[in-house]
Amino acid sequence: MISSDDATQSAAAFRAAYASFLGAVPGRVLLTGHSHQAWPDVAAAAMQRAFDDAARFIDDKWAEAVFPLMERVGRRVLSRLSLPESDPIVFGRSTHELVFRLLSALPVDAHVVTTTSEFHSLDRQLKRLQEDGLRVTWVPGAPREGVAERLLAAIVPGVKLVALSAVFFEDAFIVPRLPEIVARAHEVGALALVDAYHAFNVTPIDLGTLTDHLFVTAGGYKYAAWGEGACFLRAPREQTLRPRYTGWFADFAALDGPRTQAIGYGAGGARYAGATFDPVALYRADAVLEHWDRFSLDVPALRAKSVLQTSRLVSKLDRAGVEIASARDPDRRAGFVALRVDGAQEVAARLRRDGVFVDARADMLRLGPAPYVSDDELDRGVRAVIHAVRG
């Protein structure tokens, strides 16, 4: 049994690990855990290590430091997704970059099934490819009730790819029956792509057992607290897709051989790699993953903390009569709480001027707690939100 004194000391030690972000502007309430989580201070030392390795190894930094670090980060990422640590995985600057490589491996007139509630990058990219012949079935994301049934009905023979989020970015809705959707894609011979960005490191997701045809993408900008530039694509083990959008890192080992007309691809996830990239983000990722482990914060522990915080927000907002767009049921609500607010952008800007950091998407005001946010800060933040919404 952990005593209250021990719990207090542990919480204080954890907040102390974020001294730079939490102390940069005293008094701020950071309800942006769903968007840009604060970085723990170990991230600064990690960026210094990236510089030191470059100074020490010059061009040899890739083999001596970066590739071993990438393998270590990859294993930890897969573990936090409850996937085998030996699965193929590749890193990129953004999920858009990685997903577009996957899309470039499909026929130009391939049939893709997705929802109208996907993040802007996928939504925009599919619409642009649709102009050039890609066939897209847009399954309505609203109402949330029945979205899984609509997806299952849309996955018919001839579909090449099913692309959907595990958690919708607008309101933190956890998409139900994900294993069935993946299984249905497998049944008709389609690949499945799960955007796990709003689930990774905050909400465990059940991907089912049919992972041989499953791609998973996410990144560290949100709940993982790595900052920008470190995203990943987990790929099936046995696959022979040939992305058109391909760079020399996709067959790194061939660099020293004679140039030929034949285009080869490296093993595992390497076939979805691009070209030379800035590895500093991976140094941050490695250090922050170690930070989570040091405080015994695996995904179930982070989920438990998140549910307590979002439930606290929901309870106070409900009592104030504010319209909550997110699910009341924690089993269907991921890492933030969304409110439906007229003029949400202006409300978010006004709150930010008052030191309460939230964000807005269309008419949704989004409040994202994080493990370093205290109950007092949550309460101060939600009081300010209620006042701003009523105003």
PyMOL commands that set and color helices and strands:
alter all, ss='L'
color gray80, all
select helices_A, chain A and resi 4-16+19-24+42-80+95-103+120-131+147-154+178-187+211-213+248-256+268-272+280-294+299-319+330-332+344-353+375-390
alter helices_A, ss='H'
color red, helices_A
select strands_A, chain A and resi 29-30+89-92+111-115+135-139+159-165+191-195+214-219+231-234+337-340+356-357+359-361+364-367
alter strands_A, ss='S'
color yellow, strands_A
deselect
rebuild
show_as cartoon
